[in-house]
Amino acid sequence: MKQTTILILTFLINNLLNAQSCVIVKSFAGHKEAILGIAQSPSGKYFLSGSDDNLAFLWDESGKIIDTISVHLKSVNDVVFSPDSKRFITGGSEGTFVIWNIDGTEVKTVKADEVYVKTVVYSNDGKFILSGGGDNTAKLWTANGELIRTFKGHKCTIYQASFSPNDKSIILASCDNTASVWSINGKRTMTLKKHISGVSAASFSPNGKSILTASFDKTAVIWSLNGKPIVTLKGHSGEINQAEFSSDGKYILTGSEDGTAKLWNTKGKLIKTFEEKYETEYTSATFSKDGQFAIVSSKDNNINFWYLPK
């Protein structure tokens, strides 16, 4: 009898957790067009979003908009917080990124790309900024927006630029179907070739021992550090816009133009799909800092917080 009771309780708990993972916990509403970037401050207190409506919003934890960034003349393609949560950056299609203090005062506007800024990120130590975009280059800047060097070699837009965990290397994703790894000093050390369409995302795992890329070919790939593909993630029916590792490196979240975000383990097994299937212009997806939620943009341009499966 006791064993039966335990089995029933286990069954009920597992069902509750599975049901919980299907629930949208909260939703932020405000953008009028597709959301192109979502970020949470390392402190966990703030959220940023950038959109095709030319606006960026700074939100508090409850979903209240506490600042509206309206300086960009075109879409806001990427947003990022500094590691100390004291600053944030918005990058726009008019070719600039803007550095802001957390109170909304502008630090500097940087003319960063001849065409448009598609990606912008802080180094893990907060000392540098990396940008990339439509002029097919990535650029390394000081934290105050002074140019240090330019990374040239790709033949198409840089869709994402990321630092390695130790900040000694960077990786670039390009629509020329490749990703490339560089030393911070400007030497290309590796080119990753497997995708048959543009590479939309590229980043290192948190422990620096593997690499993740995603592509318009609807797949994501995990690579070894010597440039060999290890696992291919297949399941999306549309182009993948974004992909990232969880902070513990155990999971991967992908966002696609099929309107869904998907959670995977690093062996390539699909664990959970978030959202209904709709063709969308863009799906942004990121993990919350506390590891509890997948934060996903929706077809109606909201930011939805989904419970991650336990």
N, C-alpha and C positions, 0 to 999 in steps of 0.2 A: 504493500500500500504506500509506504513511504517513498519507494523508488518510483512508483507511478506518479505520485504527486510532484516529485522533483522533475520528472520528464515533462509533465504538463506545464510546470512553471517555466522550464527552459524553453519549451515550444512557444509559450505566450510571450516571454521576454524577447526571443529572437524575432517573433512576428512584430512586436512593438517597435523594435529597433529598425526593422526593415521598413515598417510603415513610417516611422519618424524620418527616415532618410528621404522619403517622398514629399515631405512637407516643406513649403516655403515659409521660413520663420518670420521674415520681414522683407519689405520691399520699399526701395527708394524711388520716388517718381519726380520727374522734373524736366528731363531732356525731351526734345521734340523730334530728334533724328537719332540715327544709330549711334550707340555708344562704342567708341573705338579704343578706350583704355580705362581700366579701373585699377586703383591702388589703395592700399590701407597703410597708414603710418605705422612704423615699427612700434610706436607706443600703444597702438590699437585704438587711439581716441578719435582719429579722423579718417575720412575716406575722400578720395579724389576720383573724378570721372571727367573724361574728355569726349567730345561728341562731334558728329557731322553738322550739328547746329551752330558750330563756331564757338561754343561755350565750354568752359570747364567749371565744375561745381566742387566746392569744398563742403563736405557734410560732417555732421557730428554722428555719434553712434546711434542716435534715435532716428536718423534720416532727415534731419532738418538741414537745409542749405544755409550755411553760415557765411559763405562768400561766393560770389559769382564772378568768374574771370571772363571778361568780354573784350579783351584787347586783341585777340586773334582775328584776322580778316577772313580766314577760311577755317576748315575743320581742325579741331584739336585732336591730333593723332595719338599722342602718348602723354602720360602723366606719371610722376614719380615723386616720392618723398626722399629726403636725405636720411641717412641712417640714424641721426640724432633727433629726427622728427621736427627740427626747427625750421626747415625750409622745404619747399617743393618746387617742381618744374613742370611747365606745360609746353608742349611742342606742337607747332602748327604748320599747316599746309602753305602758309605764305613764306616759309623758309626760316622762321625764327624759333628759338625756344626762349622762354622767360623764366628767370629765377625769382622766386617769391619767398619772403619771410612768412612764417605760419600765420601771422596776423593779417596777411593780405597785402602788405606793402611790397612794392616791386624793388628787387635788388638790381637786376640788369636784364635788358633784352639783348640777345645775342643773334646776329645774323649767321646762321649755322650751315645753311645749304642753299645752293643756287636754285633749287626747284622747290622742295618741301622737306620738312623734318618729319620723318616717319617714326623714329625711335630715339629715346633719350633715357639715360640711366646713370645713377651714381655708382661709383666704386664702393666696395664694401666698407672701406675705411673712411669714406666721405670726402676724400681729398681731390677726387677727379670726377668729371662728367664725360660720358661717351654719347655721341649722337651719330645718327646716320639717316640717309634719305635719298631723295630723287636724283641727286647728282652722282650717284653710284659710289660715294665715298663715305667713310666713317671718320669722325674727328674726335680727338682727345683734348679736353679742356681742363683748366684748373677749376676748383669749386666756385670760383668767382667769375668764370666765363672767359678766361684768357686762353687762346688757342696754343696748344703744345705741339701736336702733329696731326697729319692727315694720313689715313690708310687708303691707298689706291690699289685697284686691281680687279674689282668686280665690274661686270659689264651692264649691270642693271641695278635698280633700286635696292638699297639696304633696308630690309624690313624689320630686322631686330639686331641690336648690338648688346652684348652682355660681357661682364667681367667674370673671370674665374674666381673661386672663393678666396685665393690668396692675392688677387688683383695683379698678378704677374702676366696674365694672358687675357686676350679678348676673343670672342667668337662673333662672326658676322653672318647673318642670313640674307641671301640675295635672291631676287627674282630671276637670276641667270641659272637657276636650278642647283646652285651649290651653296655650301657654307664654308667658311674659312676660319682657321685659328691663327692668331698672330701673337707674338710677344708684345708686351706693352711698349717696347722700344721701336716697334714698327716693322719687324721681320715676319713675313708669313711663314708659318711652320707646317701647315697642313691644309689640304682642301678636301672636303667631304663631298663625294659624288655617289649618289644613289637615286635621289628623287628625279622624277621625270617631268616635274613642273617647278615653278618658283618655290623657293624656301621662304616660308613666312615667319618662322621662329627658330631660334637656336640659343641654347644655354647650357651651362655646366651643371652637373648634379651638385648638391650641397657639399659633398665630400670631395669634389673635384676629380672623381675617378671615372666618370662617364659623361657623355654629351647627349643632349636631346635636340632633335630637329623636327620640324613639322612643315608640311608643304601643301600647295594647292592641288597636289595629286591625291589628296584625301587621306594620306598616311602620315604617321609620325615614326621616327626611327631613334632607337637608343644605340649609341656608338661607344666603342672602347676608346681609350685615349690614344691608341695607335691608329685610329681612323677606320676600324673595321665595324660594319654594322652588326649588332648583336640581336636586336629584337625589332620587328616591324609591327606597329599598332595599326590594325585595319578595322574599320567599322563605321566611319563617317560616310555619309552619302554626298557631302559637299566639301568644298575647299576648307582646309583647316587654317584658321586665322591666328590662333594663339595656342601655346603649349608651355607648361612649366612643371617642374618637380615640386612636390610638397617639401616643407622645410626639413623633414626627417629623411627625405630621399626615397621613401618607400612607394610613393604613388605619383601619378602623372595626371594632370588635368588638361584637356584639350577643348577648344572652342571652335565651332565650325559654322559655315554658311548654310548648313542643313538646319540651323536653328537650335542645335543642341550643344551641350557640353558633356564630355564623357570623362569618367574617372577610371583609371587603369592601374594595375600593379606593374612593377618593372619587368615582369615576365611576359607582358603583353596581354594579360587577361582583362577583359572589360568587366568592371565591377558595377558601375552605375551610369545611367544616362539621365541627365537633367534637362528638363523642358520638353515640350511637345515638338514634333517635327514640323517645322515650317521653313520654307526657303527665306533666308534673311540676308541682308546686305553684309552683316558682320555680327559675330558673337564673341564678346569679351568674356574671359573667364580667369579667375584667380582664386587661390586658397586664402582663407582668412588667417591672420597671424596666430590665432590660438588653435588652428587646425580643426575647428569644429564645422566650418562651413565651406561650401563652394559658392563663390560670389559670381553670378552669371547675369549678363545682360539679356533682356527678353525681347520678344518680337514687338512689344509695345513700348520699347525704350526705357523700361524700368530696370533697376538693379535688384536682383532677387538673391536672397540668402537661403541656400538649401542646406539642410543637415547632411553632413557626410555620414556614410554608413559606419557603424562602430566595428 
